[in-house]
C-alpha cells in the first residue's frame, strides 16, 4: 500500500508543479494558486495528514526552485493541508476537509505569511494583508476539490471513506 501512496503522491506533486505555472493570480508579493488548495483537500481525504503535508511542501519547494512561487507558499499550503487532513480524519466528512483547508490556508496561513513577508522577504505589508487573497484562492480550489470528490464518490470510482 505504501508504494501506491508514494506513486499517487508523486502524481499530485507533478500536477501541482505543472498547474502552478498555468493557473494562478498575483496579489502583491504573493501568487495565489487555486490548484494547490484542490490538491491539499484531495490529498487530505485520500492520503491523510503526513502525505498531505509532504505533498504541499514538495510542491511549494519545487515552485520556489523553478521561480514560479514565493516563500509565502510554505506556511499557507502546509497548514491548510494538515488542518484539512486532521479534520477529515476525525469526522470522515468532506466538508470538514474543505473547511480545514480554508481556515488553515486562508486565515492561519494568511496571518503567518506576514512575518515571512516582512522578515524573510523584506516586504512591508499589514498583518492581515494576505488573508483576503488567500481566502479567495483557497475557497475556489477547495470548492473544486469538494465537487470532484463528491462526483467520484457518487460514481464509486474511489472508495474515499476507506482511505485513511
C-alpha positions in Angstrom: 0.0 0.0 0.0 2.9 2.4 0.7 4.0 2.1 -2.9 0.6 3.2 -4.2 0.5 6.1 -1.8 4.0 7.2 -2.9 3.1 7.0 -6.6 -0.2 8.8 -6.1 1.7 11.5 -4.0 4.2 11.9 -6.8 1.4 12.4 -9.3 -0.2 15.0 -7.2 3.1 16.8 -6.7 3.7 16.8 -10.5 0.1 18.1 -11.1 0.7 20.9 -8.6 4.0 21.9 -10.2 2.6 21.9 -13.7 -0.6 23.7 -12.9 1.3 26.1 -10.7 2.7 27.8 -13.7 -0.6 27.8 -15.6 -3.3 28.7 -13.1 -2.5 31.5 -10.7 -3.2 35.1 -10.0 -0.8 37.6 -8.4 -1.7 39.6 -5.3 1.0 42.0 -4.2 4.1 39.9 -3.4 2.1 36.7 -3.3 0.9 34.4 -6.0 -2.4 32.6 -5.4 -2.7 29.0 -6.7 -6.2 27.5 -6.5 -4.9 24.2 -7.7 -2.7 23.9 -4.7 -5.8 24.0 -2.5 -7.5 21.5 -4.7 -4.6 19.2 -4.2 -4.4 19.8 -0.5 -8.1 18.8 0.0 -7.8 15.9 -2.4 -4.7 14.5 -0.7 -6.0 15.1 2.8 -9.0 12.9 2.0 -7.2 10.2 0.1 -3.8 10.0 1.8 -4.0 11.5 5.2 -2.1 14.2 7.2 1.5 13.2 6.7 1.3 12.6 3.0 -0.8 15.7 2.5 1.7 18.0 4.3 4.6 16.4 2.4 2.9 16.9 -0.9 2.2 20.6 0.0 5.9 21.0 1.0 7.2 19.4 -2.2 5.0 21.5 -4.5 6.0 24.7 -2.6 9.7 23.8 -2.7 9.7 22.9 -6.4 7.7 26.0 -7.4 10.3 28.1 -5.5 13.2 26.3 -7.1 11.6 26.8 -10.6 10.8 30.5 -9.8 7.1 30.2 -10.2 6.3 30.5 -6.5 7.2 32.5 -3.4 8.2 31.8 0.2 4.6 32.5 1.1 3.6 29.2 -0.4 5.1 27.2 2.5 3.1 28.4 5.6 -0.3 28.6 3.9 -0.2 25.3 1.9 1.2 23.2 4.7 -1.0 24.5 7.4 -4.1 24.1 5.2 -3.1 20.6 4.2 -2.6 19.5 7.8 -5.8 21.0 9.2 -7.8 19.6 6.3 -6.5 16.1 6.8 -6.9 16.2 10.6 -10.5 17.4 10.4 -11.3 14.8 7.7 -9.6 12.0 9.7 -11.6 12.7 12.8 -15.0 13.4 11.1 -14.9 11.5 7.8 -16.8 14.4 6.3 -15.7 16.0 3.1 -16.9 19.4 4.1 -14.7 19.4 7.2 -11.7 18.8 5.0 -12.8 21.8 2.9 -13.3 24.0 6.0 -9.9 22.8 7.3 -8.2 23.9 4.1 -10.0 27.3 4.1 -9.3 28.1 7.7 -5.7 26.7 7.7 -4.6 28.4 4.5 -6.9 31.4 4.3 -6.9 32.6 7.8 -4.0 31.0 9.7 -1.7 30.8 6.7 -2.6 34.3 5.7 -1.6 35.6 9.1 1.6 33.6 9.3 2.5 34.9 5.9 3.0 38.3 7.5 6.3 37.5 9.3 7.5 35.6 6.3 6.9 38.6 4.1 8.4 41.1 6.5 11.3 39.2 7.9 12.4 36.9 5.1 11.3 38.8 2.0 11.8 42.4 3.3 8.3 43.5 2.3 6.3 46.0 4.2 2.7 44.8 4.5 -0.2 44.9 7.0 -0.8 42.0 9.3 -4.0 40.8 7.6 -2.9 41.8 4.0 -2.7 38.1 2.8 -5.9 36.9 4.5 -8.4 38.0 1.8 -6.3 36.8 -1.3 -5.5 33.5 0.4 -9.2 33.1 1.3 -10.3 33.8 -2.3 -7.8 31.3 -3.7 -8.4 28.6 -1.1 -12.2 28.8 -1.4 -12.1 28.4 -5.1 -9.7 25.5 -5.1 -11.3 23.8 -2.1 -14.8 24.1 -3.7 -13.5 22.4 -6.9 -12.0 19.6 -4.9 -15.2 19.1 -2.9 -17.3 18.9 -6.1 -14.9 16.5 -7.8 -14.6 14.3 -4.7 -18.4 14.2 -4.3 -18.7 13.2 -8.0 -16.0 10.5 -7.7 -17.6 9.2 -4.6 -21.1 9.0 -6.1 -19.8 7.2 -9.1 -17.9 4.7 -6.8 -14.7 5.4 -8.7 -12.8 5.8 -5.5 -13.6 4.4 -2.1 -12.7 7.6 -0.3 -14.3 6.8 3.0 -11.9 3.9 3.4 -8.7 5.6 2.5 -7.3 6.5 6.0 
